[in-house]
């Protein structure tokens, strides 16, 4: 049976580590939207510590995640990209990926799901993870061992004890967990895939 995951916005490191364990997986698109989760937020590490970047949601009455639309009432894309650049411009690999990341903060996707799926596809391609991903066709009850839709909480500690890697502000804060895959990507570059696989050993 396939493992089923929620679609996150540049999800946390342990989210991708768990995906790598799955021979094939499904992304849930028919769930009701859950607030205060990685579905519309991610954590990066800035000069003042952990910083949450939140995508505002258009309140049009819909609850199904597949129909949810980001709000562009204020320019969160510009703000998010500015925060990412400020946090990671001195990291080893930011310049290497900067031009590939920029379009996420230029094009206005109609649906949050499409935006999130593109962030997952970006990580899958850049790291050559070869994740076999499809989308659910309806909402189903799933065996607990295959259900990762609510496994990764923005309010709890990561489920893995992550091996430490060099972070931009580690001299100031020590090693910080619970960050977006982007933190690892900008620090480790192509070696990110090796790091993710080593978590599972």
C-alpha positions in Angstrom: 0.0 0.0 0.0 1.2 3.5 -0.8 2.3 5.9 1.9 0.3 9.1 1.8 1.6 12.5 2.6 0.2 16.0 2.8 1.6 18.6 0.3 3.9 21.0 2.2 5.5 24.3 1.3 9.2 23.4 1.0 8.6 20.9 3.8 10.9 20.1 6.7 13.9 17.8 6.4 12.3 14.8 8.1 9.4 15.0 5.7 11.7 14.4 2.8 13.6 11.7 4.7 10.4 9.8 5.3 9.4 10.2 1.6 12.6 8.6 0.6 11.7 5.5 2.5 8.6 5.1 0.4 8.9 3.1 -2.8 5.9 5.0 -4.1 3.7 7.6 -2.4 0.6 9.6 -2.8 0.0 13.3 -2.0 -3.3 13.9 -0.3 -5.4 16.5 -2.2 -8.9 15.9 -0.9 -8.3 16.6 2.8 -9.8 19.6 4.6 -7.3 22.4 5.1 -5.6 22.4 8.5 -4.4 25.7 9.9 -1.0 26.3 11.4 0.7 23.4 9.6 3.5 23.1 7.0 0.8 23.2 4.3 1.2 27.0 4.1 4.2 27.7 6.2 7.9 26.9 6.5 10.7 27.6 9.0 14.0 29.1 7.9 17.0 30.3 10.0 17.7 34.0 9.9 20.0 36.3 11.8 17.5 36.6 14.7 16.8 32.9 14.9 14.1 30.6 13.5 11.7 32.5 11.2 8.3 31.3 10.1 7.3 32.2 6.5 3.5 32.0 6.2 1.4 32.0 3.0 -1.9 33.8 3.6 -5.0 32.0 2.5 -7.9 33.5 0.5 -11.0 33.0 2.7 -13.6 32.1 0.1 -15.5 29.5 2.0 -13.7 26.4 0.6 -12.3 23.9 3.0 -10.9 21.3 0.6 -7.1 21.7 0.3 -7.2 21.2 -3.5 -9.5 24.2 -3.9 -7.6 26.5 -1.5 -6.1 29.7 -3.0 -3.3 31.8 -1.7 -4.2 35.4 -1.0 -2.1 38.0 -2.9 -3.6 41.0 -1.0 -0.1 41.8 0.1 3.1 40.7 -1.6 4.1 37.7 0.5 6.2 36.3 -2.3 8.5 39.3 -2.3 8.7 39.2 1.5 9.4 35.5 1.6 12.1 35.6 -1.1 13.7 38.7 0.6 13.8 36.8 3.9 15.3 33.7 2.2 18.0 35.8 0.5 18.8 37.6 3.7 19.1 34.4 5.7 21.0 32.3 3.1 23.1 34.6 0.8 26.2 33.6 2.7 25.5 29.9 2.7 27.7 27.7 0.4 25.0 26.8 -2.2 22.5 29.7 -2.2 23.8 31.3 -5.3 23.8 27.9 -7.0 20.1 27.5 -6.6 18.9 31.2 -6.4 17.8 31.5 -10.0 15.9 28.2 -9.8 14.1 29.3 -6.6 13.2 32.8 -7.8 10.3 31.7 -10.1 8.4 30.4 -7.0 8.2 34.0 -5.8 7.4 35.6 -9.2 4.5 33.5 -10.6 1.2 33.8 -8.8 -0.2 30.3 -8.7 -4.0 30.1 -8.4 -4.0 27.1 -6.0 -1.8 26.5 -3.0 -1.8 22.8 -3.9 -0.2 23.5 -7.2 2.4 25.7 -5.6 3.3 23.1 -3.0 3.5 20.3 -5.5 6.0 22.4 -7.5 8.2 22.8 -4.5 8.1 19.0 -4.0 8.9 18.4 -7.6 11.7 20.9 -7.4 13.4 19.1 -4.5 12.8 15.7 -6.2 14.5 16.9 -9.4 17.4 18.9 -8.0 18.4 16.1 -5.6 17.6 13.3 -8.1 15.5 11.5 -5.4 13.5 9.6 -8.0 10.3 9.7 -5.8 7.4 8.0 -7.5 4.6 10.4 -6.6 0.9 10.5 -7.6 -2.1 12.3 -6.1 -5.0 10.7 -4.2 -8.3 10.4 -6.1 -10.5 10.7 -3.0 -10.1 11.0 0.8 -9.7 7.6 2.5 -9.0 6.2 5.9 -5.5 4.8 5.7 -3.6 2.3 7.9 -1.6 4.2 10.5 1.7 2.9 9.2 1.0 4.3 5.7 -0.6 7.6 6.9 1.9 10.5 7.1 -0.7 13.3 6.4 -0.5 14.6 10.0 2.9 13.1 11.0 4.9 16.3 10.7 3.8 19.1 13.0 4.9 22.7 12.9 4.3 22.7 16.7 6.3 19.7 17.7 9.9 18.6 17.5 11.0 16.7 14.4 10.4 13.0 14.5 14.0 12.2 13.6 17.0 13.3 15.6 18.8 15.0 12.8 22.6 14.6 12.3 24.1 18.1 12.7 25.3 19.9 9.5 26.9 23.3 9.2 24.2 26.0 9.4 24.7 29.7 8.5 24.2 31.0 12.1 25.4 27.9 14.0 28.0 29.9 15.9 25.2 32.1 17.2 22.5 29.6 17.9 24.0 26.2 17.8 22.3 23.5 15.6 18.6 24.3 15.0 16.1 21.6 14.0 12.6 21.8 12.5 13.8 23.8 9.4 12.7 23.7 5.8 14.5 21.4 3.4 15.9 24.7 1.9 18.1 25.2 4.9 19.8 21.8 4.2 19.9 22.4 0.5 21.6 25.8 0.7 24.1 24.3 3.2 24.9 20.9 1.6 23.9 21.4 -2.0 23.8 18.1 -4.0 25.0 16.2 -0.9 21.6 16.9 0.6 20.4 13.6 -0.9 23.2 11.6 0.8 22.3 13.4 4.1 18.7 12.4 3.8 19.5 8.8 3.1 21.9 8.6 6.0 19.1 9.7 8.4 17.4 6.4 7.6 20.3 4.2 8.6 
